[in-house]
Amino acid sequence: MSRVSRLVLGTARWALAARPDRALLSATVAAALDAGIDRFDTARAYSPPGRPGEGERLLAEALGPHARAGRARVATKGGHWRRPDGSFAVDARPATLRSHVEASLRVLDTERLDRYFLHWPDPAVPLAESIGALADLRTAGLIAEVGVCNVGVAQLEAACAAGPVAAVQNRLAYLGVDDPVRERCAVLGLEYEAYSSLGGPDGPGRLEELTRREPRVAALAARLGATGAQLALAWLLAQGAEVVPVLGAGREGSVRASAAAATLTLVADDLALLDEVRPRPAPDTA
């Protein structure tokens, strides 16, 4: 796998908008492909209220012939969706997951989904049942790879015991978000997709502020010709070969900048500096 293809373009930003900018989405997807990013992430839940699967429709429209020609890999998720009143539901019963997979196949106009994630564990359904259902759909040829999202270490172990799991998608960011599941993925040989990889909507601004505030980080950025956001992505990629940041890029320029970040090389001293000034994770008060 090349360095740039270790990035995934997420599409939640457009899909959750009341009036998504289709032209902007198409241009950004084209820029991603041009920059070597051939992996895309969506979900049934990425939609305005009452329009399940709208994110998948938008991505399918933007990718067009690129997906049919095999130039793009698309991951989607189910067992979680947005109700007409704007709230979100979780239902990971086998019958529900099958219906969601079948709907995604229709919307994405494909015979097999490249990767399908259980979006959230359902507290009312044993995780083994949900993963077992997705494993059956994989055996049937409807899914190439099964993944799980928003899980802890124990849940990941249970999922792996129930069926072939290829990947996890959890939250991880330089801006003070750690996750022990990442280390477990490295041990198990699973891919770890890091969402909110820049720390959320205000993340890029916070990263630039940190760069300005820390003279040594500013010097590092200047030496590499990088922004604070690019340093944060390079730091993520350096955490392990299993880590794949999911980008929330909303414009052509930002997706190209993120692709460029994947070509940066941070040496041991660079990583030590970034670790030293990194914001600490908030204490768990639960």
VENPE-V411793 format. One record per backbone hydrogen bond with DSSP energy under -1.0 kcal/mol. NH is the residue of the N-H (numbers start at 1). CO is the residue of the C=O. E is the energy in kcal/mol with one decimal. If there is no record, write none. Layout:
nh = [NH;NH]
co = [CO;CO]
e = [E;E]
This chain:
nh = [6;7;8;9;10;11;15;16;17;22;25;26;27;28;29;30;31;32;33;34;35;36;37;40;41;42;44;47;51;53;54;55;57;58;59;60;61;62;63;64;66;68;69;70;71;73;75;76;78;81;83;86;89;91;97;98;99;100;101;102;103;104;105;106;107;108;110;113;115;116;117;118;119;125;129;130;131;132;133;134;135;136;137;138;139;140;141;142;144;147;148;149;150;156;157;158;159;160;161;163;166;168;169;170;172;173;176;177;182;184;185;186;187;188;189;190;191;192;193;194;195;199;203;206;207;208;209;210;211;212;213;214;218;219;220;221;222;223;224;225;226;231;232;233;234;235;236;237;238;239;243;244;246;247;255;256;257;258;259;260;261;262;263;264;271;272;273;274;275;276;277]
co = [3;4;245;39;247;41;11;12;14;20;21;22;23;24;25;26;27;28;29;30;31;33;32;73;9;75;77;45;48;44;51;46;53;54;55;56;57;58;59;60;63;64;65;67;66;38;40;115;117;89;87;83;81;79;93;94;95;96;97;98;99;100;101;102;103;104;105;142;74;145;76;147;78;122;126;126;127;128;129;130;131;132;133;134;135;136;138;137;113;116;167;118;169;152;153;154;155;156;157;159;146;191;148;193;195;177;174;173;179;180;181;182;183;184;185;185;166;242;168;244;170;196;200;202;203;204;205;206;207;208;209;210;214;215;216;217;218;219;220;221;221;227;228;229;230;231;232;233;234;236;240;192;194;8;251;252;253;254;255;256;257;258;260;261;267;268;269;270;271;272;273]
e = [-1.2;-1.4;-2.3;-2.7;-2.8;-1.6;-2.2;-2.4;-1.2;-1.2;-2.3;-2.5;-2.2;-2.4;-2.7;-2.3;-2.1;-2.3;-2.4;-2.3;-1.8;-1.2;-2.8;-2.6;-2.4;-2.4;-2.0;-1.7;-1.9;-1.8;-1.6;-1.7;-2.1;-2.6;-2.2;-2.7;-2.4;-2.3;-2.8;-2.4;-2.3;-1.1;-2.0;-1.6;-2.7;-3.0;-2.8;-2.1;-2.0;-1.8;-3.5;-2.0;-2.8;-2.2;-2.5;-2.4;-2.0;-2.3;-2.7;-2.6;-2.0;-2.5;-2.4;-1.7;-2.6;-2.8;-2.0;-2.6;-1.1;-2.6;-2.6;-2.2;-2.4;-2.0;-1.0;-1.5;-2.7;-2.2;-2.0;-1.9;-2.6;-2.0;-1.8;-2.0;-2.4;-1.9;-1.6;-2.4;-3.1;-2.5;-1.9;-2.1;-1.9;-2.4;-2.4;-2.1;-2.5;-2.6;-1.8;-1.1;-3.3;-2.4;-2.2;-1.7;-1.5;-1.9;-2.7;-1.7;-1.4;-1.5;-2.4;-1.8;-1.6;-2.4;-1.3;-2.4;-2.1;-3.4;-3.5;-1.8;-2.5;-2.0;-2.0;-2.0;-2.6;-2.0;-2.1;-2.4;-2.1;-2.2;-2.2;-1.8;-2.5;-2.2;-1.9;-2.9;-2.3;-2.5;-2.2;-1.1;-2.7;-2.1;-2.0;-2.0;-2.5;-2.5;-2.0;-2.5;-1.6;-1.7;-1.6;-2.9;-3.1;-3.7;-1.9;-2.1;-2.1;-2.0;-2.0;-2.0;-1.6;-1.1;-1.7;-1.4;-2.3;-2.4;-2.1;-2.4;-2.5;-2.1;-1.9]
